[in-house]
C-alpha cells in the first residue's frame, strides 16, 4: 500500500495543478471572446469589470487583473497558483 501511495500521490497532485491551469485557460478564452464581442459592439475593449458576468462565468473564484483600451487588452488569470495571460495580439499563454 505504501508503494502504491508513493506512486499515486505525486501523480494526483500533478493532475490537480493541470486542472487548475485548464480552468484558468477556460477563463482566459471566455475573456477573449467577451472582449471581441464588446469590441464589435463598442469599437473599444472593456475593463474586465465592465464585461457581462454571464459571458465570463468560468472565471468565478479566480483572480483576474489587467488593462484594456480602445485598441488593446491584456489580462492575467490566476487560479490557485496557476497563471495564464491573454492579450488581444498574442492570444492565450
Secondary structure, 3 states (H helix, E strand, C coil): CHHHHHHHHHHHHHHHHHHHHHHHHHHHHHHHHHHHHHHHHHCCCCCHHHCCCCCCHHHCCCEEEEEECCCCEEEEEEECCEEEEEECCCEEC
